[in-house]
């Protein structure tokens, strides 16, 4: 074991340092004797030498809960590779597939086995031994203490005994065999198999990073969030779609309108009404009243299953879109620092000609029906619209499930994260065309780079947690909306969002949204190094990991940029993007041997995975391989542990000198 260097000022532990004195006295309550402090030092020193835990990075899930949950269950293919490593040629391919499926979906697979297997006791015995061997293998790089904390309560003692079975100990072989046979005899084999399978799933992923965009497009972001809430170790970097929902949950009306518009656009209003309990009847009634003669052809959802509802959804879609444009006026008008006046377009419509003037050019509108717009005051909400948005606001604020999910996003989420020499964020770091950091004026002061993102996060939290009807609350909510659509937003990464043009103008030149200069310069290693330095990452192994812009894998685009300094992991989890990427998502895996990028093929369904044992086909690319295996000491956790050891050694010195009794 390596002895780490810690500088301890033995002579001056208590000299002119009241905070250190108080801290050591508190520490003494936790470790009240020399023996206990010494034991903890030995334990922490040993942990520093263990292999680092495996990190998994996922991005842009967009409500696609089935492939997401499958990837968590199979560890992005890690479980199958572990089975191959252990059993190799000793099992047939069909047996290895069955064992893998059992680990992924133990409850469902057991139902099938119980119906088909004739000699169930023999199957139980063989399967239990295989699962124990697999579990022992995946837990081998963790301390017994860490594994013990992960054990299911009902079987913790039994599993711990079996995991630490010594094959060479002949004297105890009957003891171990009897544990297995007794589990079967007392009809607890099913529960034990389920417990072992879930333990294996947990141990193959030590830390999960979600780089934004859990919400929108896909059918069930709520299932993804419920899964993450129960997950053992997770952090989230907010995406632009997440921040929009967070703003809506905070009480931002313009964010609510955007959430409803996008849900209608993808025929996904079920998540609004059935899952989050937000009443859509007022919007449906309003739409039928004011748009009953309007076919709303431009607002027909992109994807839909029920043709009978399409006409109504299209009307609701258009109604909330017009309300959104009006609500944007309120936010933009009270925040001139946002520099978004050019996005106010309703007052530029020539209702007589059915045209609009944008940037000194006149365009014909493909939809000239605006029954709720007052030509003399186009941004003013009608009385019916005002009443409608009040009802919508009440529903969002009183949705218990939405508020619980949003609270979790604040608890585990940040706008960026530094972790083990990696800088994680969803979209971009705003840059100017000359590669310098772009600045934004906020409340009279200019911010850029790390300071800008830090300021955004402070304001976002004020927007959710501040008291209602305060300036802090209002401005924070406005910033949440700005992060969804503003030109200096690190989550959006474009100069503007051309929502009006996409709905009402056929000329596709008006639909173009220019990306921030970050996307032009991110292939340059020095630009990436400059960003890393800005965020305090000086290590040669420092890297940027982000998502947001799908990697066009089918066109030969590489997710690895700037000689490995930047990795983009948006590979198209969302079905809406798979035509661009050619795959169905990436997982980045960072274990003690290095970095691997796993590209996933489309996932058929959970039913296919269980019944036909069809796993996600994945291709692994080694991004970076370490000649020397990384250990805990090389990680951020290692830094914390070394600081703890230093404190404990100071405590020992204080004990031995009699400074603390």
C-alpha positions in Angstrom: 0.0 0.0 0.0 1.3 3.4 -0.9 1.8 5.9 1.9 0.4 9.3 0.9 2.0 12.5 2.0 0.1 14.7 4.3 1.5 17.9 5.9 0.4 18.1 9.5 1.5 21.0 11.6 1.8 19.2 14.9 3.1 22.2 16.8 0.3 24.6 15.7 -2.8 22.4 15.5 -4.6 24.6 18.1 -2.7 27.9 17.7 -4.8 30.8 16.6 -7.2 28.6 14.7 -10.6 28.4 16.5 -12.4 26.9 13.6 -9.8 24.0 13.5 -10.2 23.5 17.2 -13.9 23.3 17.0 -13.8 21.0 14.0 -11.4 18.5 15.7 -13.6 18.5 18.8 -16.6 17.6 16.6 -14.6 15.0 14.9 -13.6 13.6 18.3 -17.3 12.9 19.0 -17.4 10.6 15.9 -14.1 8.9 16.7 -13.7 9.2 20.5 -10.6 7.0 20.9 -7.2 6.6 19.3 -8.2 3.1 18.3 -11.3 4.2 16.5 -9.5 7.0 14.7 -6.7 4.7 13.7 -9.1 2.1 12.4 -10.8 4.6 10.2 -7.4 5.9 8.8 -6.5 2.3 7.9 -9.9 1.8 6.2 -9.7 5.0 4.2 -6.1 4.3 3.1 -7.1 0.9 1.9 -10.1 2.3 -0.1 -7.8 4.7 -1.9 -6.1 1.7 -3.5 -9.3 0.2 -4.9 -10.1 0.5 -8.6 -12.3 3.6 -9.4 -16.0 2.9 -9.7 -17.6 2.8 -13.1 -19.4 6.0 -14.3 -22.1 5.9 -17.0 -23.0 9.1 -19.0 -26.4 9.4 -20.8 -27.9 12.4 -22.5 -31.1 13.6 -24.4 -33.4 10.7 -23.3 -36.5 12.7 -24.2 -39.1 10.5 -22.5 -37.9 7.3 -24.2 -38.3 5.3 -21.0 -38.1 1.7 -22.4 -34.6 1.9 -23.9 -33.4 4.0 -21.1 -34.5 1.6 -18.4 -33.1 -1.3 -20.4 -29.7 0.4 -20.7 -29.7 0.8 -16.9 -30.6 -2.8 -16.4 -28.0 -4.2 -18.7 -25.3 -1.6 -17.7 -25.0 -0.5 -21.4 -23.8 -4.1 -22.2 -21.5 -4.5 -19.2 -23.6 -7.3 -17.6 -23.4 -9.3 -20.8 -19.6 -8.8 -21.0 -19.2 -9.8 -17.4 -21.2 -13.0 -18.1 -18.9 -13.7 -21.1 -15.8 -13.0 -19.0 -16.8 -15.5 -16.3 -18.5 -18.3 -18.1 -16.8 -18.0 -21.6 -17.1 -21.4 -23.3 -18.5 -23.2 -20.2 -22.1 -22.1 -21.2 -23.9 -22.2 -24.5 -24.8 -18.9 -26.1 -28.5 -19.5 -25.4 -27.7 -20.1 -21.7 -25.7 -16.8 -21.5 -28.6 -14.9 -23.1 -31.1 -16.4 -20.7 -28.9 -15.6 -17.7 -28.5 -12.0 -19.0 -32.3 -11.6 -19.5 -32.9 -12.9 -16.0 -30.6 -10.3 -14.5 -32.3 -7.5 -16.5 -35.9 -8.6 -15.9 -35.9 -11.1 -13.0 -39.6 -10.8 -12.1 -40.9 -11.2 -15.6 -38.4 -13.9 -16.7 -39.2 -16.0 -13.6 -42.9 -16.0 -14.6 -42.0 -17.6 -18.0 -39.5 -20.0 -16.4 -42.0 -21.3 -13.9 -44.5 -22.1 -16.7 -41.9 -23.8 -18.9 -39.3 -25.5 -16.6 -40.1 -29.1 -15.7 -37.5 -29.5 -13.0 -37.7 -26.2 -11.3 -35.6 -27.1 -8.2 -32.6 -28.1 -10.4 -33.0 -24.9 -12.4 -33.1 -22.8 -9.2 -29.9 -24.5 -7.9 -27.9 -24.0 -11.1 -29.2 -20.4 -11.6 -28.5 -19.4 -8.0 -24.9 -20.6 -8.3 -24.4 -18.7 -11.5 -25.9 -15.5 -10.2 -23.8 -15.7 -7.0 -20.6 -16.2 -9.1 -21.6 -13.2 -11.3 -22.4 -11.1 -8.3 -19.1 -12.0 -6.7 -17.3 -10.9 -9.8 -19.0 -7.5 -10.2 -18.6 -6.7 -6.5 -14.9 -7.7 -6.3 -13.6 -4.1 -6.7 -15.7 -2.7 -3.9 -15.1 -2.8 -0.1 -17.3 -5.2 1.9 -18.8 -2.2 3.6 -19.9 -0.6 0.3 -21.4 -3.9 -1.0 -23.1 -4.5 2.4 -24.8 -1.1 2.1 -26.1 -2.1 -1.3 -27.5 -5.4 -0.1 -31.3 -5.9 0.1 -32.4 -6.0 3.7 -34.2 -9.3 3.6 -31.2 -11.2 2.3 -28.2 -9.1 3.4 -26.7 -11.7 5.7 -27.1 -14.7 3.3 -25.8 -12.8 0.3 -22.8 -11.5 2.2 -21.9 -15.0 3.3 -22.2 -16.4 -0.2 -20.3 -13.5 -1.9 -17.3 -14.1 0.4 -17.3 -17.9 0.1 -13.8 -19.2 -0.3 -13.8 -21.9 -3.0 -10.7 -23.5 -1.4 -12.4 -23.9 2.0 -13.6 -27.5 1.8 -14.7 -27.5 5.4 -17.4 -24.9 4.7 -18.6 -26.3 1.3 -21.5 -28.1 2.9 -22.4 -24.9 4.8 -22.7 -22.9 1.5 -24.5 -25.7 -0.3 -27.1 -25.9 2.6 -27.8 -22.2 2.3 -28.7 -22.7 -1.4 -30.9 -25.8 -0.8 -32.7 -24.2 2.1 -33.5 -21.1 0.1 -35.1 -23.4 -2.4 -36.9 -25.7 0.1 -38.6 -22.8 1.9 -39.8 -21.3 -1.4 -37.7 -18.2 -1.3 -35.7 -18.8 -4.4 -37.7 -16.4 -6.6 -37.2 -13.5 -4.1 -33.5 -14.4 -3.8 -33.0 -14.4 -7.5 -34.7 -11.0 -7.8 -32.5 -9.6 -5.0 -29.3 -10.9 -6.6 -30.3 -9.6 -10.1 -31.0 -6.1 -8.8 -27.8 -6.1 -6.8 -25.8 -7.0 -10.0 -27.6 -4.2 -11.9 -26.6 -1.8 -9.1 -23.0 -2.8 -8.8 -22.1 -2.5 -12.5 -22.9 1.3 -12.4 -21.3 3.1 -9.6 -22.3 6.6 -10.7 -24.9 7.7 -13.3 -24.6 11.1 -15.0 -27.6 12.4 -17.0 -26.6 15.3 -19.2 -30.0 16.8 -19.7 -33.3 16.7 -21.7 -35.3 14.1 -19.8 -38.5 15.8 -21.0 -40.5 16.2 -24.2 -41.1 14.3 -27.4 -41.0 10.8 -25.9 -44.0 9.3 -24.1 -43.1 8.9 -20.4 -40.5 11.2 -18.8 -42.2 10.6 -15.5 -41.1 7.0 -15.5 -37.6 8.0 -16.1 -37.7 10.5 -13.2 -39.3 8.0 -10.9 -36.5 5.6 -11.8 -33.8 8.2 -11.1 -35.4 9.2 -7.8 -34.9 5.7 -6.5 -31.4 5.3 -8.1 -28.5 4.8 -5.8 -26.1 7.5 -7.2 -27.0 10.0 -9.8 -26.5 13.6 -10.9 -28.2 15.6 -13.6 -27.1 18.5 -15.7 -30.2 20.4 -16.8 -31.1 20.5 -20.4 -33.2 23.2 -22.2 -36.3 21.0 -22.2 -35.9 20.3 -18.5 -35.5 23.9 -17.6 -38.7 24.7 -19.5 -40.7 22.2 -17.4 -38.9 23.5 -14.2 -40.0 27.0 -15.1 -43.5 25.8 -15.7 -43.5 24.1 -12.3 -42.2 27.3 -10.7 -45.1 29.3 -12.0 -43.8 30.8 -15.3 -46.8 31.2 -17.6 -44.8 31.5 -20.7 -43.0 28.3 -19.8 -46.3 26.6 -19.2 -47.5 27.7 -22.7 -44.3 26.3 -24.3 -44.7 23.0 -22.4 -48.3 22.6 -23.6 -47.4 23.6 -27.2 -44.6 21.0 -27.5 -46.8 18.3 -25.9 -49.5 19.1 -28.4 -47.0 19.2 -31.3 -45.9 15.6 -30.5 -49.4 14.4 -29.6 -48.2 13.9 -26.1 -50.9 15.6 -24.0 -51.5 12.4 -22.1 -48.4 13.1 -20.0 -49.9 16.5 -19.1 -53.4 15.3 -18.1 -53.2 11.7 -17.1 -49.8 11.6 -15.5 -49.4 15.1 -14.0 -53.1 15.8 -13.5 -53.1 19.1 -15.4 -56.7 19.7 -16.6 -56.8 20.1 -20.4 -60.5 20.6 -20.6 -60.4 24.4 -20.3 -57.9 24.6 -23.3 -60.0 22.1 -25.3 -63.1 24.2 -24.6 -61.4 27.4 -25.5 -59.9 26.0 -28.7 -63.3 24.7 -29.9 -65.0 28.0 -29.1 -62.5 30.3 -30.9 -61.0 28.0 -33.6 -64.1 25.9 -34.5 -64.0 26.9 -38.2 -60.2 26.8 -38.4 -58.7 23.6 -39.8 -55.4 24.5 -38.1 -53.5 22.4 -40.8 -50.1 23.7 -39.7 -50.7 22.5 -36.2 -51.5 18.9 -36.8 -49.3 16.8 -34.5 -46.1 15.3 -35.9 -47.0 11.8 -34.4 -50.4 10.6 -33.5 -52.2 7.3 -32.8 -55.8 8.4 -32.6 -57.2 10.0 -35.8 -60.4 11.0 -34.0 -58.6 13.4 -31.7 -56.3 15.0 -34.3 -58.6 17.9 -35.2 -59.1 18.9 -31.5 -55.4 18.6 -30.7 -54.6 20.8 -33.7 -56.9 23.5 -32.5 -55.5 23.3 -29.0 -52.0 23.4 -30.4 -52.7 26.6 -32.3 -54.6 28.2 -29.4 -51.8 27.8 -27.0 -49.2 28.8 -29.5 -50.8 32.2 -30.0 -51.1 32.6 -26.2 -47.4 31.8 -26.0 -46.5 34.6 -28.4 -48.5 37.0 -26.3 -46.9 35.9 -23.0 -43.4 36.2 -24.5 -44.1 39.9 -25.1 -44.6 40.4 -21.3 -41.2 38.8 -20.5 -39.2 40.4 -23.3 -40.7 43.9 -22.5 -39.7 43.8 -18.8 -36.2 42.4 -19.6 -34.5 44.6 -22.2 -31.2 43.0 -21.2 -32.4 39.8 -23.0 -32.1 41.7 -26.3 -35.0 39.7 -27.7 -37.3 42.5 -29.1 -36.8 41.1 -32.6 -38.7 38.0 -31.6 -41.9 40.1 -31.1 -43.7 39.5 -34.4 -47.4 39.7 -33.9 -47.3 43.5 -34.3 -45.5 43.1 -37.6 -48.4 41.2 -39.2 -50.2 43.0 -42.1 -53.7 41.4 -41.5 -55.1 42.9 -44.7 -52.4 41.4 -46.9 -52.0 38.3 -44.9 -48.2 38.9 -44.7 -45.5 39.8 -42.2 -42.4 41.9 -42.4 -39.3 40.3 -40.9 -35.8 42.0 -41.2 -37.1 44.4 -43.9 -38.5 41.6 -46.0 -42.2 40.8 -46.6 -43.4 37.2 -46.4 -46.8 35.8 -47.1 -48.4 33.9 -44.3 -49.6 30.4 -45.0 -52.2 30.7 -42.2 -54.2 34.0 -42.0 -56.7 33.1 -39.3 -56.1 34.9 -36.0 -59.4 35.1 -34.3 -58.0 36.0 -30.8 -55.6 38.7 -31.9 -56.7 42.4 -31.5 -55.1 44.1 -34.6 -54.8 47.3 -32.6 -53.2 45.6 -29.6 -51.9 42.2 -30.9 -50.1 41.2 -27.7 -53.0 41.7 -25.3 -54.6 38.6 -23.9 -58.3 38.4 -24.5 -60.5 37.9 -21.4 -61.0 34.3 -22.3 -57.3 33.8 -22.7 -56.6 35.4 -19.4 -59.1 33.1 -17.6 -57.6 30.1 -19.4 -54.0 30.8 -18.4 -55.1 31.3 -14.8 -56.6 27.9 -14.8 -53.6 26.3 -16.4 -51.3 28.1 -13.9 -53.3 26.7 -11.0 -53.1 23.2 -12.4 -49.3 23.3 -12.8 -48.7 24.8 -9.4 -50.9 22.2 -7.7 -49.6 19.1 -9.6 -48.1 17.1 -6.7 -46.2 14.8 -9.0 -44.7 17.6 -11.2 -43.6 19.5 -8.1 -42.0 16.3 -6.7 -40.1 15.7 -9.9 -39.0 19.3 -10.1 -37.8 19.3 -6.5 -35.7 16.2 -7.5 -34.2 18.0 -10.5 -33.2 20.8 -8.2 -31.8 18.4 -5.6 -29.7 16.4 -8.0 -29.3 18.9 -10.8 -26.9 21.7 -11.7 -26.3 23.7 -14.9 -22.8 22.1 -15.1 -20.7 19.7 -13.1 -17.0 19.1 -12.6 -16.4 15.4 -11.8 -13.1 13.4 -12.1 -11.5 15.8 -14.5 -14.6 15.9 -16.7 -16.7 19.1 -17.3 -20.3 18.1 -17.8 -23.0 20.3 -19.3 -25.9 19.9 -21.7 -25.4 22.3 -24.5 -22.5 24.8 -24.9 -20.3 27.4 -23.3 -21.4 30.6 -25.1 -18.5 31.9 -27.3 -17.9 34.8 -29.6 -16.8 34.4 -33.2 -13.2 35.1 -32.1 -13.3 32.2 -29.6 -13.5 34.4 -26.6 -16.3 33.9 -24.0 -19.5 35.7 -24.8 -20.8 38.0 -22.1 -24.3 38.8 -21.0 -25.6 41.8 -19.0 -27.6 40.6 -16.1 -29.1 43.0 -13.6 -26.6 45.7 -14.7 -23.5 43.6 -14.6 -21.7 41.6 -17.3 -21.0 37.9 -16.9 -19.2 35.4 -19.1 -17.7 31.9 -19.0 -18.0 30.1 -15.6 -19.3 33.2 -13.9 -22.2 33.4 -16.4 -23.2 29.8 -15.8 -22.9 30.2 -12.0 -25.1 33.3 -12.2 -27.7 31.4 -14.2 -27.9 28.7 -11.6 -28.3 31.1 -8.7 -31.2 32.9 -10.6 -32.9 29.6 -11.6 -32.9 28.5 -8.0 -34.3 31.9 -6.9 -37.0 31.5 -9.6 -38.2 28.3 -8.0 -37.6 28.8 -4.3 -38.3 32.5 -3.8 -41.6 33.6 -2.3 -44.4 34.2 -4.8 -45.0 37.7 -6.1 -41.5 38.9 -5.4 -39.1 40.5 -7.9 -36.6 37.7 -7.3 -39.2 35.0 -8.2 -40.3 36.8 -11.3 -36.8 37.5 -12.6 -35.7 34.0 -11.8 -38.6 32.5 -13.8 -37.8 34.9 -16.7 -34.2 33.6 -16.7 -35.5 30.0 -16.8 -37.5 30.9 -19.9 -34.4 32.7 -21.3 -32.3 29.6 -20.8 -34.9 27.8 -23.0 -34.6 30.2 -25.9 -32.1 33.0 -25.4 -29.0 33.6 -27.5 -26.5 33.5 -24.5 -28.1 30.5 -23.0 -25.7 27.6 -22.4 -28.6 25.2 -22.7 -30.0 26.4 -26.0 -26.9 27.4 -28.0 -28.5 29.3 -30.9 -29.1 32.9 -31.8 -32.9 32.6 -31.8 -35.8 30.2 -31.8 -37.8 30.7 -35.0 -41.1 29.2 -33.7 -43.4 31.7 -35.4 -41.6 31.3 -38.8 -41.8 27.5 -38.7 -45.6 27.6 -38.2 -46.6 30.5 -40.5 -44.0 31.0 -43.2 -43.2 28.5 -46.0 -39.8 30.0 -46.9 -37.4 27.7 -45.0 -34.7 30.4 -45.0 -36.7 32.0 -42.2 -36.6 28.8 -40.2 -32.8 28.8 -39.9 -31.4 29.0 -36.3 -27.7 29.8 -36.3 -25.7 27.9 -33.7 -23.4 29.6 -31.2 -19.8 29.9 -32.2 -19.0 27.2 -29.7 -20.2 24.6 -32.3 -17.8 26.0 -34.8 -14.7 26.0 -32.6 -15.4 22.9 -30.4 -13.2 20.8 -32.8 -10.2 22.8 -31.8 -8.2 21.3 -28.9 -7.0 24.7 -27.6 -10.5 26.0 -27.4 -11.6 23.0 -25.3 -8.5 23.4 -23.1 -9.3 27.1 -22.6 -12.9 26.2 -21.5 -11.5 23.5 -19.2 -9.1 26.0 -17.6 -11.9 28.5 -17.2 -13.7 26.0 -15.1 -10.6 25.1 -13.1 -9.7 21.8 -14.8 -5.9 21.8 -15.5 -5.3 18.1 -15.8 -4.0 16.7 -19.1 -6.8 14.2 -18.9 -9.4 16.9 -18.6 -12.3 16.5 -21.1 -15.7 18.1 -21.9 -18.8 15.9 -22.1 -22.0 17.2 -23.4 -25.1 16.4 -25.5 -27.9 18.5 -27.0 -26.9 18.4 -30.7 -27.4 14.9 -32.2 -24.2 13.4 -33.7 -24.9 12.4 -37.3 -23.3 9.0 -37.0 -24.8 7.8 -40.2 -23.0 10.6 -42.1 -19.7 9.6 -40.6 -19.6 12.3 -37.9 -17.6 11.4 -34.9 -18.8 12.0 -31.4 -15.1 12.5 -30.3 -13.9 16.0 -31.0 -10.7 17.9 -30.5 -8.4 14.9 -30.2 -10.6 13.5 -27.5 -10.9 16.7 -25.5 -14.7 16.8 -26.2 -17.2 13.9 -26.4 -20.7 14.5 -27.6 -23.1 11.8 -26.3 -26.4 12.7 -28.0 -26.8 9.7 -30.3 -30.6 9.8 -30.7 -32.4 8.2 -27.8 -35.4 10.1 -29.0 -37.1 8.6 -32.0 -37.5 12.1 -33.5 -33.7 12.3 -34.0 -32.8 8.7 -35.1 -33.2 9.6 -38.8 -30.4 12.2 -38.3 -28.1 9.9 -36.2 -28.7 6.5 -37.7 -28.4 5.0 -34.2 -30.5 5.0 -31.0 -28.3 6.6 -28.4 -24.9 6.6 -26.8 -23.6 5.6 -23.4 -20.2 6.8 -22.3 -18.6 4.5 -19.8 -15.6 5.6 -17.7 -14.2 2.7 -15.7 -10.8 2.0 -14.1 -9.4 1.0 -17.5 -10.4 4.1 -19.4 -13.2 5.5 -21.6 -15.5 3.5 -23.8 -18.3 4.9 -26.0 -21.2 2.5 -26.6 -23.5 3.1 -29.6 -26.9 1.5 -29.3 -29.2 0.1 -32.0 -33.0 0.8 -31.7 -34.7 -1.1 -28.9 -37.7 -3.0 -30.0 -39.7 -3.3 -26.7 -39.4 -4.6 -23.2 -41.7 -7.5 -24.1 -39.4 -8.5 -26.9 -36.4 -8.3 -24.5 -38.1 -10.6 -22.0 -39.9 -13.1 -24.2 -37.5 -13.4 -27.1 -34.4 -12.4 -25.0 -33.6 -9.7 -27.5 -31.0 -7.4 -26.0 -30.0 -3.9 -27.4 -27.3 -4.5 -30.0 -24.4 -2.2 -29.0 -21.1 -1.3 -30.5 -18.2 -0.3 -28.2 -15.5 2.1 -29.2 -12.5 2.4 -26.9 -11.9 6.2 -26.6 -9.0 6.1 -24.1 -7.3 3.1 -22.5 -5.2 3.4 -19.4 -1.9 1.5 -19.1 -2.2 1.8 -15.4 -5.5 1.1 -13.8 -7.2 4.1 -12.2 -7.8 3.9 -8.5 -10.0 5.7 -6.1 -7.0 7.9 -5.1 -7.1 9.3 -8.7 -10.7 10.6 -8.4 -12.6 13.4 -6.7 -13.7 10.9 -4.0 -10.0 10.2 -3.5 -9.3 13.9 -2.8 -12.1 13.9 -0.2 -10.8 10.7 1.4 -7.3 12.1 1.6 -8.6 15.2 3.3 -10.5 13.0 5.8 -7.3 11.1 6.5 -5.4 14.3 7.1 -8.0 15.5 9.6 -8.0 12.1 11.3 -4.2 12.2 11.6 -4.5 15.7 13.2 -7.0 14.2 15.6 -4.6 11.5 16.5 -1.9 14.1 17.1 -4.2 16.1 19.3 -5.1 12.9 21.3 -1.4 12.0 21.8 -0.4 15.5 22.9 -3.3 15.7 25.3 -4.9 18.6 23.5 -8.1 16.6 23.3 -8.8 14.1 26.0 
